Amino acid sequence: MEMRYVDHEPGTWFLVEDEHAHYLDARYSYSAIIDDSALIQLDEVELAAYRAGGHDALTDLARRVHNSAPYRPESPFFTRNLYRGADGEAYRSAVATAIAKHTWLAEQRRKR
């Protein structure tokens, strides 16, 4: 599973993609008890909103993920969170690698 960094909002979300889909890694927290993120594959409506609204559309989606308490089964994002599934660790690794690769490349460009 290889992903590529696309965009981010510091402290809030990252957008990554592979050859099949776009994924939003949306950070959420609840008091000092919970601080994590949910990985949501963008559906057709969310992808269309992103293409029309860009960065702001993803900020809105990340806010909705956070406000829905995605750690609770009642949240519409609970079952969509790919980090919860059998491949959760593989997804976390792929997202972290994409972000690290992007960060390294950005640092190399600044050094020039």
N, CA and C of each residue as an Amber inpcrd file, in Angstrom:
protein
   336
   0.8660000  -1.1700000   0.0000000   0.0000000   0.0000000   0.0000000
   0.9110000   1.2300000   0.0000000   0.9090000   1.9820000  -1.1010000
   1.7120000   3.1940000  -1.1630000   0.8040000   4.4010000  -1.3510000
   0.9720000   5.3720000  -0.4770000   0.1790000   6.5970000  -0.5320000
   1.0870000   7.7810000  -0.7810000   0.4630000   8.8470000  -1.2640000
   1.1710000  10.0750000  -1.5670000   0.4770000  11.2280000  -0.8610000
   1.2730000  12.0890000  -0.2400000   0.7630000  13.3020000   0.4060000
   0.1470000  14.2150000  -0.6640000  -0.9880000  14.8540000  -0.3230000
  -1.6350000  15.7980000  -1.2310000  -1.7190000  17.1870000  -0.5970000
  -2.1980000  17.2730000   0.6380000  -2.4270000  18.5720000   1.2720000
  -2.5940000  18.3580000   2.7710000  -2.6020000  19.4610000   3.5350000
  -2.8810000  19.3530000   4.9690000  -3.2470000  20.7080000   5.5510000
  -3.8460000  20.6400000   6.7130000  -4.1210000  21.8060000   7.5580000
  -3.4160000  21.4950000   8.8800000  -2.4050000  22.2830000   9.2470000
  -1.6250000  21.9620000  10.4410000  -2.4900000  21.6800000  11.6740000
  -2.1660000  20.5570000  12.3170000  -2.8440000  20.1710000  13.5470000
  -4.2610000  19.6690000  13.3760000  -4.7430000  19.6010000  12.1340000
  -6.1490000  19.2480000  11.9100000  -6.3290000  18.0380000  11.0010000
  -5.7310000  18.0690000   9.8190000  -5.9390000  16.9770000   8.8770000
  -4.8100000  16.8730000   7.8590000  -4.7100000  15.6760000   7.2550000
  -3.8480000  15.4100000   6.1040000  -4.7070000  14.7450000   5.0420000
  -4.4290000  15.0780000   3.8020000  -5.0590000  14.3830000   2.6770000
  -3.9590000  13.6070000   1.9690000  -4.1980000  12.3100000   1.8020000
  -3.2830000  11.4470000   1.0580000  -4.1020000  10.7180000  -0.0010000
  -3.3910000  10.1570000  -0.9560000  -4.0800000   9.4060000  -2.0100000
  -3.2350000   8.2200000  -2.4260000  -3.9050000   7.2340000  -2.9780000
  -3.2200000   6.1560000  -3.6770000  -3.8190000   6.1270000  -5.0790000
  -3.5400000   5.1080000  -5.8300000  -4.0440000   5.0860000  -7.2190000
  -5.5560000   4.9010000  -7.2970000  -6.1970000   4.5750000  -6.1730000
  -7.6290000   4.2950000  -6.1840000  -8.5050000   5.3230000  -5.4950000
  -7.9580000   6.0580000  -4.5170000  -8.8360000   6.8950000  -3.7080000
  -8.0600000   7.9930000  -2.9780000  -8.8440000   8.9280000  -2.4190000
  -8.3310000   9.9760000  -1.5400000  -8.7700000   9.6470000  -0.1170000
  -7.8690000   9.9170000   0.8420000  -8.1350000   9.5950000   2.2360000
  -7.8540000  10.8160000   3.0990000  -8.7540000  11.0980000   4.0090000
  -8.5870000  12.1990000   4.9440000  -8.2330000  11.6320000   6.3120000
  -7.0670000  12.0040000   6.8000000  -6.6560000  11.6670000   8.1560000
  -7.0490000  12.8660000   9.0110000  -8.1550000  12.7510000   9.7280000
  -8.7310000  13.8640000  10.4890000  -8.4870000  13.6670000  11.9770000
  -7.8070000  14.6150000  12.5800000  -7.5110000  14.5350000  14.0090000
  -8.7610000  14.8620000  14.8160000  -8.9190000  14.1540000  15.9410000
 -10.0080000  14.4570000  16.8640000  -9.5010000  14.2910000  18.2870000
 -10.1500000  14.9630000  19.1940000  -9.7840000  14.8290000  20.6010000
 -11.0210000  15.0180000  21.4590000 -10.9130000  14.5080000  22.6580000
 -11.9630000  14.6870000  23.6530000 -11.2720000  14.8510000  24.9880000
 -11.2740000  16.0740000  25.4950000 -10.6290000  16.3800000  26.7660000
  -9.1810000  15.9010000  26.7090000  -8.6410000  15.4930000  27.8160000
  -7.2750000  14.9760000  27.8500000  -7.2530000  13.4650000  27.6740000
  -8.4150000  12.8710000  27.5120000  -8.5350000  11.4210000  27.4670000
  -8.2520000  10.8490000  26.0790000  -8.7540000  11.4990000  25.0370000
  -8.6620000  10.9680000  23.6840000  -7.9940000  11.9910000  22.7730000
  -6.9760000  11.5570000  22.0520000  -6.3070000  12.3680000  21.0430000
  -5.8240000  11.4000000  19.9710000  -6.5310000  11.3600000  18.8650000
  -6.2540000  10.3720000  17.8250000  -6.6790000  10.9520000  16.4870000
  -6.6870000  10.1310000  15.4750000  -7.2130000  10.5490000  14.1810000
  -7.9760000   9.3950000  13.5470000  -8.8540000   9.7760000  12.6470000
  -9.6430000   8.8050000  11.8890000  -9.2320000   8.9240000  10.4280000
  -9.1080000   7.8110000   9.7540000  -8.8010000   7.8100000   8.3250000
 -10.0700000   7.4720000   7.5670000 -10.5500000   8.4510000   6.8140000
 -11.8060000   8.3090000   6.0830000 -11.5230000   8.3410000   4.5880000
 -11.9500000   7.3040000   3.8710000 -11.8500000   7.3560000   2.4140000
 -12.9590000   8.2720000   1.9160000 -12.5910000   9.2810000   1.1310000
 -13.5960000  10.2090000   0.6410000 -14.5770000   9.4840000  -0.2680000
 -15.8600000   9.6840000  -0.0210000 -16.8800000   9.1270000  -0.9090000
 -17.0650000  10.0910000  -2.0900000 -17.9490000   9.7560000  -2.9890000
 -18.1380000  10.5700000  -4.2010000 -18.5700000  12.0020000  -3.8750000
 -19.4610000  12.1560000  -2.9120000 -19.9490000  13.4890000  -2.5350000
 -18.8210000  14.3010000  -1.9100000 -18.0600000  13.6900000  -1.0150000
 -16.9500000  14.3900000  -0.3580000 -15.8470000  14.7380000  -1.3410000
 -15.5740000  13.8410000  -2.2780000 -14.5600000  14.1100000  -3.2940000
 -15.0020000  15.2510000  -4.2030000 -16.2660000  15.2790000  -4.5830000
 -16.7890000  16.3760000  -5.3990000 -16.7140000  17.7020000  -4.6330000
 -17.0210000  17.6700000  -3.3480000 -16.9330000  18.8840000  -2.5260000
 -15.4890000  19.3670000  -2.4550000 -14.5490000  18.4390000  -2.3330000
 -13.1380000  18.8060000  -2.3060000 -12.7140000  19.4150000  -3.6350000
 -13.1260000  18.8110000  -4.7170000 -12.7500000  19.3410000  -6.0370000
 -13.3440000  20.7240000  -6.2770000 -14.5260000  20.9700000  -5.7350000
 -15.1700000  22.2810000  -5.8900000 -14.6690000  23.3000000  -4.8690000
 -14.4450000  22.8570000  -3.6400000 -14.1270000  23.7930000  -2.5660000
 -12.7100000  23.7330000  -2.0550000 -11.9290000  22.7590000  -2.5300000
 -10.5380000  22.6540000  -2.1500000 -10.3030000  22.4780000  -0.6620000
  -9.2750000  23.1380000  -0.2020000  -8.7930000  23.0580000   1.1750000
  -9.9180000  23.3070000   2.1920000 -10.7310000  24.3130000   1.9500000
 -11.8110000  24.6590000   2.8810000 -12.8300000  23.5300000   3.0370000
 -13.0960000  22.8100000   1.9570000 -14.0470000  21.6990000   2.0320000
 -13.5160000  20.5980000   2.9460000 -12.2050000  20.3650000   2.8970000
 -11.6290000  19.3400000   3.7680000 -11.5740000  19.8000000   5.2170000
 -11.3440000  21.0830000   5.4260000 -11.3740000  21.6120000   6.7870000
 -12.7710000  21.4320000   7.3740000 -13.8010000  21.6800000   6.5670000
 -15.1800000  21.4750000   7.0230000 -15.4410000  20.0000000   7.3250000
 -14.9860000  19.1110000   6.4550000 -15.1860000  17.6790000   6.6800000
 -14.4480000  17.2290000   7.9460000 -13.2230000  17.6810000   8.1290000
 -12.4730000  17.3170000   9.3370000 -13.1820000  17.8150000  10.5950000
 -13.7670000  18.9870000  10.5200000 -14.5280000  19.5280000  11.6590000
 -15.7420000  18.6410000  11.9490000 -16.4130000  18.1780000  10.8860000
 -17.5620000  17.2930000  11.0840000 -17.1440000  15.9530000  11.6900000
 -16.0000000  15.4430000  11.2470000 -15.4850000  14.1970000  11.8320000
 -15.2420000  14.4100000  13.3190000 -14.5160000  15.4590000  13.6570000
 -14.2070000  15.7520000  15.0590000 -15.4860000  15.9090000  15.8920000
 -16.4070000  16.7280000  15.4100000 -17.6330000  17.0090000  16.1690000
 -18.5570000  15.8080000  16.2960000 -18.3850000  14.8050000  15.4550000
 -19.2480000  13.6240000  15.5050000 -18.8130000  12.6190000  16.5710000
 -17.6770000  12.8920000  17.2340000 -17.1120000  11.9340000  18.2000000
 -16.9120000  10.5810000  17.5130000 -15.9790000  10.5050000  16.5530000
 -15.8160000   9.2930000  15.7430000 -15.3670000   8.0570000  16.5010000
 -15.0670000   8.1900000  17.7740000 -14.7030000   7.0600000  18.6230000
 -15.9430000   6.3770000  19.1840000 -17.1140000   6.9520000  18.9370000
 -18.3730000   6.3630000  19.4120000 -19.0910000   5.6580000  18.2560000
 -19.6780000   4.5050000  18.5060000 -20.3740000   3.7740000  17.4470000
 -21.5050000   4.5690000  16.7890000 -22.0570000   5.5580000  17.4800000
 -23.1580000   6.3570000  16.9180000 -22.6840000   7.3280000  15.8350000
 -21.3970000   7.6050000  15.7960000 -20.8610000   8.5410000  14.8110000
 -20.9590000   7.9520000  13.4080000 -21.3440000   8.7650000  12.4160000
 -21.3620000   8.2550000  11.0430000 -19.9580000   7.9280000  10.5250000
 -18.9210000   8.3820000  11.2250000 -17.5490000   8.1320000  10.7880000
 -16.9070000   6.9540000  11.5240000 -17.5680000   6.4220000  12.5350000
 -17.0170000   5.3140000  13.3160000 -16.7050000   4.1150000  12.4140000
 -17.6810000   3.6690000  11.6570000 -17.4730000   2.4860000  10.8100000
 -16.6420000   2.8060000   9.5690000 -16.5540000   4.0750000   9.2160000
 -15.7570000   4.4610000   8.0490000 -14.2780000   4.6300000   8.3810000
 -13.9400000   4.6350000   9.6610000 -12.5650000   4.8570000  10.0790000
 -11.7100000   3.6350000   9.7410000 -10.8840000   3.7600000   8.7200000
 -10.0650000   2.6420000   8.2630000  -9.0080000   2.2280000   9.2750000
  -8.6570000   3.0890000  10.1970000  -7.7090000   2.7200000  11.2430000
  -8.3020000   1.6860000  12.1990000  -9.6260000   1.5420000  12.2260000
 -10.2850000   0.5830000  13.1170000 -10.3140000  -0.8310000  12.5510000
 -10.1420000  -0.9690000  11.2590000 -10.2790000  -2.2740000  10.6160000
  -9.0550000  -3.1620000  10.7450000  -9.1540000  -4.3160000  10.1450000
  -8.0750000  -5.3090000  10.1850000  -6.7780000  -4.7670000   9.5850000
  -6.8800000  -3.8490000   8.6280000  -5.6970000  -3.2740000   7.9900000
  -5.3040000  -1.9380000   8.6030000  -5.8130000  -1.6420000   9.7870000
  -5.5740000  -0.3500000  10.4280000  -4.1110000   0.0140000  10.5730000
  -3.2930000  -0.9290000  11.0230000  -1.8630000  -0.6410000  11.2000000
  -1.1890000  -0.3910000   9.8580000  -1.5870000  -1.1160000   8.8270000
  -1.0100000  -0.9000000   7.4910000  -1.3860000   0.4870000   6.9740000
  -2.6290000   0.9100000   7.1980000  -3.0370000   2.2580000   6.8000000
  -2.2480000   3.3160000   7.5670000  -2.1110000   3.1440000   8.8820000
  -1.3470000   4.1190000   9.6860000   0.0890000   4.2380000   9.1700000
   0.6800000   3.1200000   8.8660000   2.0510000   3.1180000   8.3620000
   2.1490000   3.8080000   7.0000000   1.2090000   3.5170000   6.1240000
   1.2280000   4.1100000   4.7870000   1.0240000   5.6250000   4.8460000
   0.1160000   6.0800000   5.6890000  -0.1240000   7.5200000   5.8350000
   1.1040000   8.1910000   6.4400000   1.6580000   7.6060000   7.4890000
   2.8430000   8.1880000   8.1360000   4.0170000   8.2580000   7.1650000
   4.1920000   7.2420000   6.3530000   5.2770000   7.2300000   5.3600000
   5.0780000   8.3180000   4.3220000   3.8610000   8.4960000   3.8490000
   3.5770000   9.5440000   2.8590000   3.8700000  10.9280000   3.4320000
   3.4910000  11.1470000   4.6720000   3.7170000  12.4440000   5.3180000
   5.2180000  12.6590000   5.5500000   5.9020000  11.6310000   6.0250000
   7.3430000  11.7490000   6.2680000   8.1020000  12.0070000   4.9760000
   7.7170000  11.3320000   3.9060000   8.3860000  11.5360000   2.6160000
   8.1640000  12.9680000   2.1330000   6.9570000  13.4670000   2.2500000
   6.6610000  14.8450000   1.8520000   7.4780000  15.8300000   2.6870000
   7.5270000  15.6060000   3.9920000   8.2650000  16.4980000   4.8900000
   9.7480000  16.5020000   4.5320000  10.3150000  15.3360000   4.2810000
  11.7230000  15.2380000   3.9180000  11.9900000  15.9910000   2.6210000
  11.1350000  15.8030000   1.6170000  11.3240000  16.5030000   0.3470000
  11.2190000  18.0140000   0.5210000  10.2770000  18.4640000   1.3270000
  10.1200000  19.8970000   1.5780000  11.3660000  20.4600000   2.2610000
  11.9340000  19.7190000   3.1960000  13.1480000  20.1730000   3.8760000
  14.3180000  20.2560000   2.9060000  14.4100000  19.3050000   1.9870000
  15.4920000  19.3280000   1.0060000  15.3730000  20.5380000   0.0850000
  14.1690000  20.8970000  -0.2760000  13.9510000  22.0840000  -1.1360000
  14.3600000  23.3520000  -0.4200000  14.0880000  23.4400000   0.8910000
  14.4490000  24.6430000   1.6650000  15.9540000  24.7880000   1.7920000
  16.6690000  23.6990000   1.7990000  18.1180000  23.7300000   1.9500000
  18.8230000  24.2830000   0.7060000  18.1520000  24.2700000  -0.4150000
  18.7740000  24.7130000  -1.6790000  18.9110000  26.2020000  -1.7230000
